[in-house]
Each structure stands twice: as C-alpha cells, then as structure tokens.
Amino acid sequence: MTDTSTEFSDAAERHSKLLGIKLRALVADHLGNEVDAEVQKFPNGAAMVLDGVAWVLAETSLLGAPLSWAIRHDANSLELVVDTDPGPLVRRAERFAYPISLWKADGRSLLRASAEQLPEVPVAAAAHLDLCDVIESAGATVNVEHGVVVGEVRGLEVCRVVDQPTVGLFAELGDVPQVPSDSPEDLEQAIRDRSDRESAGVQLEVGVGANDREAFQMLHGDLPTVEALRGVVDAVKRHRSPDAQQHPLNRLAQERYLRWRLEQDPDLVGAASVLPAEPPVPRPNLKDAMPCVALANGDGASRIVVCTVGVDLELMPFVADVQATFDEPVVIVAPPRDLLPITRDLAAILETPVEFQAVG
C-alpha cells in the first residue's frame, strides 16, 4: 500500500527546493552576479538574507509573514517577490517605516510593483436596506459593510440580503408587513415597492455563510422568512455566550464577538460608546478570521478600535489600511494570550504608532 502522507511530504519538499532555486535565479539575474547566500524554507515560498537584505519569494499575497521573517532574521530591509498582483501589498507596505520593496516575477525578470488604491466603499441598494426592519424584527442586528446588508447575532452573520437567490428559490416575504395604513395611497405604494423588489430579485437568505444558507433552504424552505430567521437567532444566542461550551457557532467570527462585547460594555476600552465601523477592505468570506473595526467615543475624543482574536501575522498590514482610511488613532484590542511579541514587533515598525489593550 502506498503511503500517501509520505508522497505528499516528498512532493512538498521537491516544490520547496524548486522555489529556492527560483528565488536564487531571480535574485542573481536581478543583481547581475552569482548568489551564494543560503536559501531557507519559508511557508509557500523561499527566503534568504543577502548582504543584510531579506529576499522572500511568496506564492501567497501576504505581507505579514515575509515581514516577520525579515525582522526575525535581523534583516535591514525586505525585498518581496510574488507571482500574484502585488498592488495591495505595496499600498500596505508604504505605511511601514521599515524599507519594503515589492516585485512581480515575470519569467526570470523582476518588475517593480506600484501601489493599488483602497477600494471605494459602495453604498447599499435601497431595496436591500428596505429589509432592515425584517432582520431586526427577528432579533438580529443589522450590519452594512461595503454595500452588503447582513443580520448578525453577537457578531455572527445569520442572514444576508442578495439581489438574486444564491441558494435556490426562496418563498416570498409574505409575512413582512408592507402597508403602514389603510389608505389607498399607502396600499398602492406598497404594491409598487413589492413589485420593485420582486423584479429585482431581492431576497433575504437565512443561514450562517453560503453553504449553511443553502442547507437551510433545503431543510426549511417552507418556513416564513422571519420565523426561520428567529429560530436561527435563538440558536446562535445560546452558543455565543461566555458560559457556552465549544461549538462551531462560537468558533466563527470570534473577533466580531469581541467587538459585540465592546458595544455592550464600552468601558472595557474606556469609552462611552463603541459602534461598528466598515473595514477598509471587504471581508472575503465568513470562514476565515479577519480583524474587524469599531469607532470608540468618549471624553471628547474618538479612537478606531481594531478587534482581533488568535495569532494573525496579517494584523499589522490590515492596520496599515485602517490608518490610511481613518484619521483617528488606532487601538488594537485582543485577548491577552494573543498579544505576542511578534505582534508588538510588527506594530513597532508602523509609521504611525498604535496602542494595545487586552480584553479577556
């Protein structure tokens, strides 16, 4: 019988060696002379220090891990080579006091990359915002980020408004009150509003993430939307509480649960109020952890709070985008166990200092 784990390990080792050869060749051609520095292993890439300069070849579009490697190996600067679009990395690198250059590999040549601007934040469609009352009536909290309207329970997304059903055909929102009075004018307007939504295909999908929304529709498609959402809200609340046992529902979006706690008790960060704020870039999915942002007000001053849970080397590059988006000073809030030395070391090389606050 073939040992697949051994085959995988051997393939990974060969791939790592090939990346090391590629890095050495790229740097040699770029500098115009032979490179005798030792190539070291790097996750999804290769790295070496040559004359005090860290050269890193990375297959992923990340800045934090290469930057961490560079400062941990006492390099004076970082030359980062990527195969993907380096524009966002250049933008973030410009917010660090540490010298960083970004290159895109083109055959055996290195092309210097230029910065990509932060994306413009789209405005949520009026037809999407019309369903905010539906979300709130089921006990969820409305949150709008980069034009996307969702309902959250203690920081966890439980529903989303979409232009077209993404998981199949949904029942109409027949349980949503549409007519505020008995007047003919209001009835006529309500009919027009509903017709506009139906023609636009606007739907409220219930579930935690796209896969769960599809499964929920398959199992509970005959339930009225508000009733279905209310059941999900109650279930999520039971699992997202301080005394709840470990469960998938409290392992997801832990940074947003932390933000929700700050909203409920702003004094944890010495504020009078804490409100959610839009992140500088949209969250790619629900599964992968990504820091979230809030605005803390108190004592006549405002601060931007960045909530994070777990070890995240991309935290400071994310903070770089936050600092480019907001004028207020930034404070990073995390559980005490997650404020590691490497996190503080990366923060120390930002051009604009940040504060740290531990919240258990």
C-alpha positions in Angstrom: 0.0 0.0 0.0 1.3 3.4 -0.9 1.8 5.9 2.0 0.1 9.0 0.7 1.4 11.1 3.5 5.0 10.3 2.5 4.2 11.0 -1.1 2.7 14.4 -0.1 5.7 15.2 2.1 8.1 14.3 -0.7 6.2 16.4 -3.2 6.2 19.4 -0.8 9.9 19.0 -0.3 10.6 19.0 -4.0 8.3 22.0 -4.5 10.1 23.9 -1.7 13.5 23.1 -3.3 12.2 24.4 -6.7 11.1 27.6 -5.1 14.5 28.0 -3.6 16.2 27.5 -7.0 13.7 30.0 -8.5 14.5 32.6 -5.8 18.2 32.3 -6.2 17.9 32.6 -10.1 15.7 35.6 -9.9 17.9 37.5 -7.4 21.1 36.6 -9.4 19.6 37.8 -12.7 18.3 41.0 -11.0 21.6 41.8 -9.3 23.8 40.7 -12.2 26.0 38.4 -10.2 26.0 35.0 -8.5 24.2 34.5 -5.2 25.9 32.4 -2.6 23.5 33.0 0.3 21.8 30.0 1.9 18.2 29.7 0.8 15.9 28.8 3.7 12.5 27.3 3.9 9.5 29.7 4.0 5.8 28.7 4.1 4.6 28.6 0.5 7.9 30.1 -0.7 11.6 30.5 -0.1 13.7 33.1 1.7 17.3 34.2 2.2 19.3 37.1 3.6 21.9 38.6 1.3 24.1 41.5 2.5 21.6 42.4 5.2 18.6 42.3 2.8 15.8 39.8 3.2 14.7 38.3 -0.2 11.4 36.4 0.1 9.6 34.6 -2.7 6.0 34.0 -1.7 3.2 32.2 -3.6 0.6 33.9 -1.4 -0.4 37.6 -1.4 0.6 38.2 2.2 2.9 40.8 3.7 2.9 40.0 7.4 4.6 36.6 7.2 7.5 37.8 5.0 7.9 40.9 7.1 8.0 38.8 10.3 10.7 36.6 8.7 12.8 39.6 7.8 12.8 41.2 11.2 13.3 37.8 12.9 16.4 37.3 10.8 17.8 40.8 11.6 17.5 42.0 8.0 17.7 45.7 7.4 15.1 45.7 4.6 12.7 43.4 2.7 12.5 42.6 -1.0 9.3 40.6 -1.5 8.7 38.8 -4.8 5.2 37.5 -5.6 3.6 35.8 -8.6 0.2 37.4 -7.9 -0.9 41.1 -8.1 1.3 42.9 -5.6 -0.7 46.2 -5.7 -2.5 45.9 -2.3 0.8 44.8 -0.7 2.6 47.9 -2.0 -0.2 50.1 -0.5 0.2 48.5 2.9 4.0 48.4 2.8 4.0 52.2 2.3 2.6 52.6 5.8 5.7 50.9 7.4 8.9 52.7 8.4 10.8 49.6 7.6 12.1 49.6 4.0 10.0 47.2 1.8 10.1 46.7 -1.9 7.5 44.7 -3.9 8.4 42.8 -7.1 6.3 40.7 -9.5 8.1 37.8 -11.1 7.9 37.8 -14.9 9.8 34.9 -16.2 13.3 35.5 -14.9 12.8 39.2 -14.6 11.6 41.2 -11.6 9.2 44.0 -12.3 8.8 46.7 -9.6 5.2 46.9 -8.4 3.1 50.1 -7.8 0.5 50.6 -5.1 -3.2 49.9 -5.7 -5.6 52.3 -4.1 -8.1 51.2 -1.4 -11.4 50.1 -3.0 -14.2 52.6 -2.9 -16.9 51.7 -0.5 -20.2 51.0 -2.3 -23.5 52.2 -0.9 -26.1 49.5 -0.1 -29.0 49.4 -2.5 -32.2 51.0 -1.2 -34.1 47.8 -1.9 -31.6 45.9 0.3 -32.0 48.5 3.1 -35.8 48.1 2.9 -35.3 44.7 4.6 -33.6 46.0 7.7 -36.9 46.0 9.6 -37.4 42.4 8.7 -33.9 41.5 10.1 -34.4 43.4 13.3 -37.9 42.1 13.9 -36.4 38.6 14.0 -34.0 39.7 16.7 -30.8 40.1 14.6 -28.7 43.2 14.4 -28.3 44.9 11.0 -24.8 45.5 9.8 -23.8 47.0 6.5 -20.3 46.6 5.1 -19.2 47.5 1.6 -22.7 47.6 0.3 -23.7 44.3 1.7 -26.6 44.1 4.2 -26.5 41.3 6.7 -28.0 40.4 10.0 -25.7 39.4 12.9 -26.2 37.8 16.3 -23.4 38.7 18.6 -21.1 39.3 15.7 -22.0 36.2 13.7 -23.7 36.6 10.3 -27.0 34.7 10.2 -28.7 36.2 7.1 -27.8 38.2 4.1 -29.8 40.3 1.6 -28.9 39.4 -2.0 -30.1 40.6 -5.4 -30.8 37.2 -6.7 -31.2 33.9 -4.7 -27.8 32.3 -4.4 -29.0 29.1 -3.0 -32.2 28.3 -4.9 -35.8 29.6 -5.0 -37.0 31.2 -1.8 -40.5 31.8 -0.6 -41.7 35.3 -0.9 -41.5 37.6 2.1 -45.3 37.3 2.6 -45.0 37.7 6.4 -43.4 41.1 6.1 -45.9 43.9 6.8 -45.9 46.1 3.8 -48.8 48.6 4.4 -48.4 51.1 7.2 -52.0 52.2 7.0 -55.3 51.5 5.2 -55.1 54.5 2.9 -55.3 53.7 -0.9 -52.1 55.7 -1.5 -50.1 53.6 1.0 -51.5 50.4 -0.4 -50.6 51.5 -4.0 -47.1 52.4 -2.8 -46.7 49.1 -1.0 -47.7 47.2 -4.1 -45.1 49.2 -6.2 -42.4 48.6 -3.6 -43.0 44.9 -3.5 -43.1 44.7 -7.3 -39.8 46.5 -7.5 -38.2 44.0 -5.1 -39.6 41.0 -6.9 -38.5 42.3 -10.3 -35.0 43.0 -8.8 -34.9 39.5 -7.3 -34.1 40.9 -3.8 -34.2 38.1 -1.2 -33.3 37.6 2.4 -31.3 34.4 2.7 -31.1 32.8 6.2 -28.1 30.9 7.4 -24.5 31.2 8.6 -22.5 31.5 5.4 -23.4 30.5 1.9 -23.2 26.7 2.5 -25.4 27.0 5.5 -27.9 29.2 3.7 -28.3 26.5 1.0 -28.7 23.7 3.5 -31.2 25.8 5.5 -33.2 26.4 2.4 -33.3 22.7 1.6 -34.4 21.7 5.1 -36.7 24.7 6.0 -37.7 26.3 2.7 -41.4 26.2 3.6 -40.9 28.4 6.8 -41.8 32.1 6.5 -38.6 34.1 6.4 -39.0 35.9 9.7 -39.9 32.8 11.6 -37.0 30.9 10.1 -34.6 33.7 11.0 -35.9 34.0 14.5 -35.2 30.3 15.1 -31.6 30.7 13.9 -31.1 33.8 16.1 -32.3 32.0 19.2 -29.9 29.0 18.4 -26.9 31.2 17.8 -27.5 33.2 21.0 -27.4 30.0 23.1 -23.9 29.2 21.7 -22.4 32.7 21.6 -22.3 33.4 25.4 -19.5 33.4 27.9 -20.5 30.2 29.6 -21.3 28.2 26.4 -19.4 25.1 25.6 -17.1 24.9 22.5 -19.2 24.8 19.3 -18.7 25.8 15.7 -21.1 28.7 16.2 -18.8 30.3 18.8 -15.6 29.5 17.0 -16.5 31.5 14.0 -16.0 35.3 13.8 -14.6 35.5 17.3 -13.2 38.9 16.6 -16.7 40.1 15.9 -18.0 38.6 19.1 -15.2 40.6 20.9 -16.5 43.8 19.1 -20.0 43.0 20.2 -18.8 42.7 23.8 -17.3 46.1 23.5 -20.5 47.5 22.1 -22.4 46.1 25.1 -19.7 47.3 27.6 -17.7 50.2 26.1 -16.0 50.7 29.5 -13.8 47.7 28.6 -11.9 50.1 26.4 -12.5 53.2 28.4 -15.1 54.6 26.1 -18.7 55.9 26.4 -19.8 54.2 23.3 -18.5 51.7 20.7 -20.1 51.4 17.3 -19.2 49.1 14.4 -17.3 50.7 11.5 -16.7 49.5 8.0 -13.3 47.8 7.4 -11.0 49.3 4.8 -11.4 46.2 2.6 -14.4 43.8 2.4 -14.3 40.5 4.3 -13.7 37.7 1.7 -15.7 35.1 3.5 -17.2 34.0 6.8 -14.9 31.1 7.5 -11.5 32.8 7.6 -10.8 35.1 10.5 -10.3 38.8 9.7 -9.9 41.7 12.1 -13.0 44.0 12.4 -13.2 47.7 13.1 -15.2 49.9 15.5 -15.4 53.5 16.5 -15.0 54.3 20.2 -16.1 57.6 21.6 -15.5 59.1 25.0 -14.1 62.1 26.8 -14.5 64.3 23.8 -12.2 62.1 21.6 -12.6 59.3 19.2 -10.5 56.2 18.5 -10.6 53.5 16.0 -10.7 50.0 17.6 -9.4 47.0 15.7 -10.6 43.7 17.3 -8.6 40.6 16.7 -8.6 37.1 18.2 -5.9 34.5 17.6 -2.4 34.8 16.1 -2.6 36.8 12.9 0.6 37.9 11.2 -1.5 39.9 8.7 -2.9 42.1 11.5 -0.5 45.0 11.1 -0.8 45.1 7.3 -4.6 45.3 7.9 -4.0 48.1 10.5 -1.9 49.9 7.8 -5.1 50.0 5.7 -7.1 51.1 8.7 -4.7 54.0 9.3 -5.0 55.0 5.7 -8.8 55.0 5.9 -9.4 56.8 9.3 -7.8 59.9 10.9 -8.4 58.8 14.4 -5.7 57.0 16.5 -5.9 53.2 16.4 -6.0 50.9 19.4 -5.7 47.1 18.9 -7.9 45.0 21.2 -7.3 41.3 21.7 -7.3 38.6 24.4 -4.1 38.8 26.5 -2.8 35.5 25.2 -2.9 36.8 21.6 -0.7 39.9 22.2 2.5 38.1 21.3 6.0 39.7 21.0 5.9 39.4 17.2 2.7 41.3 17.0 4.2 44.2 19.0 7.4 44.0 16.9 5.4 44.4 13.7 3.5 47.3 15.3 6.7 49.0 16.3 7.7 49.4 12.6 4.5 51.1 11.5 5.0 54.8 10.6 2.1 55.7 12.9 2.1 54.2 16.3 -0.8 52.1 17.7 -1.9 51.2 21.2 -2.7 47.8 22.6 -5.4 46.9 25.0 -6.0 43.4 26.4 -9.6 42.3 26.9 -10.1 38.8 28.4 
